[in-house]
């Protein structure tokens, strides 16, 4: 099965309904980069008339985690993944359409290769930056992903 943004959005609708209902959508994914957007709307706003930080976090996490999901599927290995740490920085009110992207597929490749060849758990820090329609960064999220080859 080919891993596409459309299939990832369908997955989100059934497995991550909070993200789906707040408007988080994958726009593109390839071996090196995943792009996720979310539009500021009534359902995802905070009292300060901008996007709630947790909605931004869902979009940012999806842009990093989807790279792992795709590459784990391609590996045909039974590998578990989990966020073990995260932090964020907010630099501007998030209004309009915010685009989160992670272009660190090479780090995912390296971590998966090490997990498969050594059998040891691995962790890797991925960054997703959120930019508004003017190209200004509104937030930046770091997620430490832990992955481990499951023993059968």
C-alpha positions in Angstrom: 0.0 0.0 0.0 1.4 3.4 -1.0 1.6 6.0 1.8 -0.2 9.1 0.6 -1.4 12.3 2.1 -5.0 11.3 1.3 -4.6 8.0 3.1 -3.0 9.8 6.0 -5.9 12.2 6.3 -8.3 9.3 6.3 -6.2 7.7 9.1 -6.4 10.9 11.0 -10.2 11.0 10.7 -10.6 7.6 12.3 -7.6 7.4 14.7 -6.9 11.0 15.6 -10.4 12.6 15.5 -9.4 15.7 17.6 -6.8 16.6 15.0 -9.2 15.9 12.1 -12.1 18.0 13.5 -9.8 20.9 14.3 -8.7 21.0 10.7 -5.3 19.4 10.7 -4.6 18.0 7.1 -1.6 16.5 5.5 -0.8 18.3 2.2 2.2 16.3 1.1 4.6 13.6 2.2 7.7 12.1 0.6 10.8 10.3 1.8 12.4 13.5 3.2 9.6 15.9 4.0 6.0 16.0 5.4 3.8 19.1 5.1 0.7 19.6 7.3 -1.7 22.6 7.3 -4.3 23.8 9.7 -6.6 26.9 9.3 -7.5 29.1 12.2 -11.2 28.7 12.8 -13.7 29.0 15.6 -13.2 25.3 16.6 -9.5 25.7 17.1 -9.2 29.2 18.5 -8.0 30.4 21.9 -9.5 33.3 23.9 -6.9 35.6 22.3 -8.3 35.2 18.7 -5.5 33.0 17.4 -5.0 29.3 17.1 -4.8 27.2 20.3 -1.3 26.0 21.0 -2.4 22.4 21.2 -3.8 22.4 17.7 -0.5 23.7 16.4 1.1 20.9 18.4 -1.1 18.3 16.8 -0.2 19.5 13.3 3.5 19.7 14.1 3.6 16.3 15.7 1.9 14.8 12.7 4.4 16.3 10.3 7.2 14.5 12.2 5.4 11.3 13.1 4.1 10.7 9.6 7.6 10.4 8.3 8.2 7.6 10.9 4.9 5.9 10.1 5.7 5.9 6.3 9.2 4.6 6.7 8.3 1.9 9.3 5.6 0.6 6.9 8.2 0.6 4.0 10.7 -1.4 6.2 8.2 -4.3 6.8 9.5 -4.5 10.3 7.5 -4.4 13.6 8.8 -1.2 15.1 7.1 0.8 17.9 7.3 4.6 18.1 6.6 7.0 20.9 7.1 10.7 21.7 9.3 10.8 24.8 9.8 14.6 25.0 8.8 17.8 23.3 9.1 21.5 23.6 7.8 24.5 21.6 8.5 28.1 21.0 5.8 30.6 19.9 6.8 33.8 18.1 3.7 35.2 16.6 -0.1 34.8 16.8 -1.2 32.0 14.6 -4.0 33.2 12.3 -5.1 32.2 8.8 -3.5 29.0 7.3 -0.5 27.7 9.2 1.8 25.3 7.4 4.0 22.9 9.5 6.8 21.1 7.8 9.5 18.6 8.8 12.2 18.0 6.3 14.4 15.6 8.4 13.6 12.3 6.7 17.4 11.6 6.6 17.4 11.5 10.5 14.4 9.1 10.4 16.3 6.8 8.0 19.4 6.8 10.2 17.4 6.0 13.4 15.4 3.2 11.7 18.6 1.7 10.2 20.3 1.8 13.6 17.3 0.3 15.4 17.0 -2.6 12.8 20.7 -3.4 12.6 21.5 -3.2 16.3 18.2 -4.3 17.8 18.6 -1.4 20.3 16.1 1.3 20.9 16.9 4.7 19.3 15.8 8.2 19.8 15.8 11.1 17.5 14.8 14.8 17.8 12.8 16.2 14.9 11.7 19.8 14.4 8.6 21.1 12.7 8.3 24.8 12.0 4.9 26.5 11.6 4.7 29.4 9.2 1.8 31.7 8.3 0.7 32.7 4.8 3.1 35.6 4.8 6.0 33.2 5.4 6.5 34.3 9.0 7.3 31.7 11.6 4.6 31.5 14.2 5.9 28.4 16.2 8.5 25.8 16.2 8.1 22.4 17.9 10.7 19.8 18.8 9.7 16.2 19.3 12.0 13.4 20.6 10.8 10.2 19.1 11.8 6.8 20.6 11.7 3.7 18.4 12.4 0.1 19.1 12.3 -3.1 17.0 9.7 -5.3 18.6 10.7 -8.9 19.2 8.3 -11.5 18.1 
